[in-house]
Amino acid sequence: MPISVIGKMEVKRLQVINEQGQADASLISLLPDSIYNKFFETITLARLYNQRALSLQREGRLGTYASILGQEASQIGSALAFDPSDWIIPSFRESGVLIAMGYPMRLLYRYWMGDERGMSCPEGLNILPMCVPVGSQLTHSVGVGMGIKHKGEKKAVAVYFGDGASSRGDFHEGLNLAGVFKLPVVFLCQNNQWAISVPRSAQSAGATIAERAFSYGFEGIQVDGNDVAAVYKATKDAVDKAKAGGGPTLIECFTYRLDDHTTSDDATRYRSRDEVEAWKAREPLIRLKLFMEKKGLWSKAYEDEVIKKASDAVDAAIKEAEAMSPPDAADMIRFTNKELTLRQKRELEELEG
């Protein structure tokens, strides 16, 4: 019998603003000027938050911390495409996402100080605690998506993970179920090129991570993860599709982790200085400023004002975080299960006794 073609795959890549700050006019026209000020101000805030977190860790005032430097466009551009009522499921590197969603920075700092109360989500937001186990949040997102679909709600789910998590079984299980049940989940992969010390090229022979979505029956797209406008556009399209009943989307944000994996890592042991320097020239804030300057949306005075406001907010958040009373040791028993087991009740009595 003759061989016939039963399917073809096409992976699209989206870029709106290039590294010289030049933009595709047809795509730029779809976004209002005000959104670029929002991008700039939020990225600046997240970057200052990140810088202070690194300084606090070196001073012994913060525990092990995962820097977001270089990945701000992937985080802020995607987060701003969601509504507060949508569900956000982060990994451990999504401080920028939470900041963009309006999560109090004082609680974020408190979390990195080792206080789990920092992940007690405030009213008005649907954000799950940061997930440290690699990839397990992918199956959580499917459960949340099933609940939304069962209730008939017009909401979307965002689940964040890195290229390393795409090598885990949870990734495939999550995407498979989302495709089968056509769930309103937006899978956001921040491909920062390194799963700790393992390069993306050693994880898979596939040309992209985005192409894997086609195996599970839905669309995958790769975006320039250092182009905040491209990330926003791709995510907004995916969110609108999810809420309209069109099912999931996999977005691969092609970006780069400029800092160590965490403050307990030494990336110079596995990455070359030339590689890092090349990516520094492509980082998100440089091209956004170039673009905004061309459009008359940026000036030095404007930037100074934004930095001053952000610095004041970060300083206030640190003071509030460090002024919080220590957590109650009994909380580790009280909040492990919805209802205490007999053993936990005895332990609680002994602890408080």
C-alpha positions in Angstrom: 0.0 0.0 0.0 1.3 3.5 -0.8 2.5 5.7 2.1 0.3 8.6 2.8 0.7 11.7 5.0 -1.8 11.8 7.8 -0.5 14.9 9.6 2.0 17.7 9.5 3.4 19.9 12.3 4.3 23.6 12.1 5.9 25.5 15.0 5.5 29.3 14.9 7.9 31.8 16.6 6.7 35.2 17.6 8.9 38.3 18.1 7.4 41.9 18.2 10.4 44.0 19.3 13.9 43.0 18.2 17.2 43.6 20.0 17.6 47.0 18.4 14.3 48.2 19.7 12.6 48.0 16.3 9.1 46.6 16.1 6.7 45.0 13.7 4.2 47.8 12.9 1.3 45.4 12.3 1.8 43.8 15.8 2.6 47.0 17.7 -0.6 48.5 16.5 -2.6 45.9 18.4 -1.3 47.1 21.8 -1.9 50.5 23.4 1.0 52.7 24.3 0.1 52.5 28.0 0.9 48.9 28.2 4.6 49.6 27.5 4.8 51.9 30.5 3.2 49.1 32.5 5.8 46.7 31.2 8.7 49.0 32.0 7.5 50.0 35.5 6.8 46.4 36.5 10.0 45.0 35.1 11.9 47.7 36.9 10.1 46.9 40.2 10.8 43.2 39.8 14.5 43.8 39.0 15.0 46.0 42.0 13.2 43.5 44.2 15.5 40.8 42.8 18.7 42.9 43.4 17.7 43.5 47.0 16.9 39.8 47.6 20.4 38.8 46.4 22.0 41.5 48.7 19.9 40.3 51.6 20.9 36.7 51.0 24.6 37.6 51.0 24.1 39.5 54.3 22.5 36.4 55.9 19.1 38.1 56.1 17.5 35.8 53.5 17.8 32.1 52.7 18.7 30.4 49.4 17.1 32.5 46.7 16.4 31.9 43.0 17.2 35.0 40.9 14.9 36.1 38.0 17.5 38.2 36.3 17.2 38.0 32.5 13.8 36.3 32.6 11.7 39.4 33.6 10.0 39.7 30.2 8.9 36.1 30.2 7.4 36.5 33.7 5.9 40.0 33.5 4.7 39.8 29.9 2.8 36.6 30.6 1.5 37.5 34.0 -0.1 40.8 32.9 -2.2 38.9 30.3 -4.1 37.2 33.1 -6.9 38.6 35.3 -6.8 38.5 39.1 -9.6 35.8 39.1 -7.5 33.5 36.9 -5.4 30.8 38.6 -1.6 31.2 38.7 0.6 28.1 39.6 4.2 29.1 39.9 7.5 27.2 40.2 10.1 28.5 42.6 11.5 31.1 40.2 8.3 33.2 39.6 8.8 36.1 41.9 8.3 38.4 38.9 5.0 36.8 38.1 3.7 37.3 41.6 4.8 40.9 41.7 3.1 41.6 38.4 -0.1 40.0 39.7 0.0 42.4 42.8 1.2 39.9 45.3 2.7 41.8 48.4 6.5 41.9 48.2 6.7 41.8 52.0 5.2 38.3 51.9 7.6 37.2 49.1 10.6 38.4 51.1 9.2 36.7 54.2 8.9 33.4 52.2 12.5 33.6 51.1 13.4 34.2 54.8 12.1 30.7 55.5 8.6 31.7 56.7 5.8 29.7 54.9 3.3 32.3 55.8 4.8 34.2 52.9 2.9 31.9 50.6 -0.5 32.6 52.3 -2.2 34.2 49.3 -4.2 37.4 50.0 -7.8 37.7 49.2 -8.6 38.7 45.6 -5.8 36.5 44.1 -5.8 32.9 43.1 -2.1 32.0 43.4 -0.9 28.7 44.6 2.3 28.4 46.7 5.6 28.3 44.8 6.4 24.8 43.8 9.9 23.6 44.6 9.7 19.9 43.4 10.5 20.1 39.7 7.5 19.7 37.4 4.9 18.5 40.0 2.9 21.7 39.5 2.0 20.7 35.9 -0.4 18.0 37.1 -1.8 20.4 39.7 -2.7 22.8 36.9 -4.7 20.1 35.2 -6.7 19.5 38.4 -7.5 23.2 38.7 -8.4 23.3 35.0 -10.8 20.4 35.5 -12.4 22.2 38.4 -12.9 25.3 36.3 -14.4 23.4 33.4 -16.7 21.4 35.7 -18.0 24.6 37.2 -18.4 26.3 33.8 -16.3 29.3 34.9 -14.7 31.7 32.4 -11.2 31.4 33.9 -7.8 30.4 32.7 -4.9 28.6 34.5 -1.3 29.6 34.1 1.3 27.1 35.1 5.0 28.1 35.0 8.0 25.7 34.6 11.5 25.6 33.2 13.0 23.6 30.4 14.3 21.1 33.0 10.7 20.3 34.1 9.8 19.5 30.4 12.0 16.5 30.9 9.9 15.1 33.7 7.0 12.7 33.5 4.6 15.3 35.1 5.1 17.4 32.0 3.8 14.7 29.6 1.0 13.6 32.0 -0.2 17.2 32.4 -0.2 18.0 28.7 -1.8 14.8 27.8 -4.7 15.2 30.2 -5.1 18.9 29.2 -5.4 17.9 25.5 -7.8 15.1 26.1 -10.2 17.1 28.2 -9.6 20.4 26.4 -8.8 22.2 29.6 -8.3 26.0 29.9 -4.6 25.7 30.9 -1.8 27.9 29.5 1.5 26.0 29.9 4.3 28.6 30.2 7.8 27.1 29.8 10.6 29.5 30.6 13.3 27.9 28.5 16.3 29.6 30.1 18.7 27.1 28.4 19.9 25.4 31.6 18.3 22.9 34.0 20.8 23.8 36.7 24.0 22.5 35.0 22.4 20.5 32.2 22.1 22.4 28.9 18.9 22.3 26.9 20.7 20.4 24.1 21.5 17.5 26.4 17.8 17.1 27.5 16.1 16.5 24.2 17.0 16.2 20.5 13.8 18.1 19.5 14.3 21.4 17.9 11.9 23.2 20.3 9.9 22.5 23.4 6.9 24.1 21.8 6.5 21.3 19.2 5.7 18.7 21.9 2.2 20.2 22.3 1.2 18.8 18.9 1.7 15.2 20.3 -1.1 16.0 22.7 -3.5 17.6 20.3 -3.1 21.3 20.8 -1.0 24.3 19.8 2.5 25.1 20.8 4.3 28.3 20.0 7.8 29.6 20.7 8.2 33.3 21.6 11.3 35.5 22.0 11.2 35.3 25.8 13.2 38.6 26.1 10.6 40.5 24.2 7.9 41.4 26.7 5.5 42.5 24.0 5.7 39.1 22.2 5.2 37.2 25.5 2.2 39.3 26.3 0.6 38.9 22.9 1.1 35.2 22.8 -0.2 34.7 26.3 -3.2 37.0 25.8 -4.2 35.0 22.7 -3.8 31.8 24.7 -5.9 33.1 27.6 -8.7 34.3 25.4 -8.7 30.9 23.6 -8.8 29.1 26.9 -11.7 31.1 28.2 -13.6 30.7 25.0 -13.4 26.9 25.3 -10.6 26.4 22.8 -8.4 24.4 25.2 -4.8 24.6 26.2 -1.7 26.2 24.7 2.0 25.5 25.3 4.1 28.7 25.1 7.9 28.3 25.1 9.6 31.5 26.2 13.1 31.3 24.7 15.1 33.3 27.3 18.2 33.0 29.4 19.1 32.8 33.1 21.8 35.4 33.6 22.5 34.6 37.3 23.3 31.3 39.0 20.6 28.7 39.3 20.2 29.8 42.9 22.4 31.5 45.4 23.8 28.1 46.4 25.0 27.4 42.8 28.2 28.4 40.9 27.3 28.7 37.2 30.9 29.5 36.2 31.6 25.7 36.6 29.4 24.8 33.6 28.8 28.0 31.6 31.3 30.2 29.7 31.7 33.9 30.3 31.3 34.6 26.6 27.9 32.9 26.5 26.6 34.9 29.5 28.0 38.2 28.1 26.3 37.5 24.7 22.9 37.0 26.4 23.4 40.1 28.6 23.3 42.2 25.4 19.9 40.6 24.6 18.3 41.1 28.1 14.7 42.4 28.2 15.0 45.9 29.6 17.6 47.1 27.0 15.3 46.5 24.0 12.2 47.8 25.8 13.9 51.1 26.6 15.2 51.4 23.0 11.7 50.9 21.7 10.0 53.2 24.1 12.6 55.9 23.4 11.8 55.7 19.7 8.1 56.1 20.5 8.7 59.0 22.9 7.6 56.9 25.9 10.9 56.9 27.7 13.2 59.6 29.1 15.9 59.6 31.7 13.7 61.7 34.0 10.9 59.2 33.6 13.2 56.3 34.4 14.6 58.0 37.5 11.1 58.6 38.7 10.2 54.9 38.2 13.3 53.7 39.9 12.7 56.0 42.9 9.1 54.8 43.3 10.2 51.2 43.0 13.1 51.6 45.4 10.8 53.1 48.0 8.3 50.2 47.6 11.1 47.6 47.9 12.6 49.3 51.0 9.1 49.4 52.7 8.5 45.8 51.8 11.8 44.7 53.4 11.1 46.7 56.6 7.6 45.1 56.9 8.9 41.6 56.2 11.6 41.9 58.9 9.2 43.4 61.4 6.9 40.4 61.3 6.8 38.3 64.4 8.3 34.8 64.1 6.0 32.0 62.9 4.3 29.7 65.5 6.1 26.3 65.4 2.7 24.6 65.8 1.7 25.9 62.3 3.6 23.1 60.7 1.1 20.7 62.3 -2.0 22.8 62.0 -1.7 23.4 58.2 -0.4 20.0 57.0 -3.9 18.6 56.4 -7.3 20.1 56.1 -8.4 18.0 59.2 -5.9 16.9 61.8 -5.2 13.2 62.2 -5.2 11.6 65.7 -1.5 11.6 65.6 -1.3 15.3 64.7 -3.7 16.2 67.5 -1.5 14.4 70.0 1.6 16.2 68.6 -0.2 19.5 68.7 -1.2 18.9 72.4 2.4 18.0 73.3 3.8 21.0 71.5 1.4 23.4 73.1 1.3 21.6 76.4 
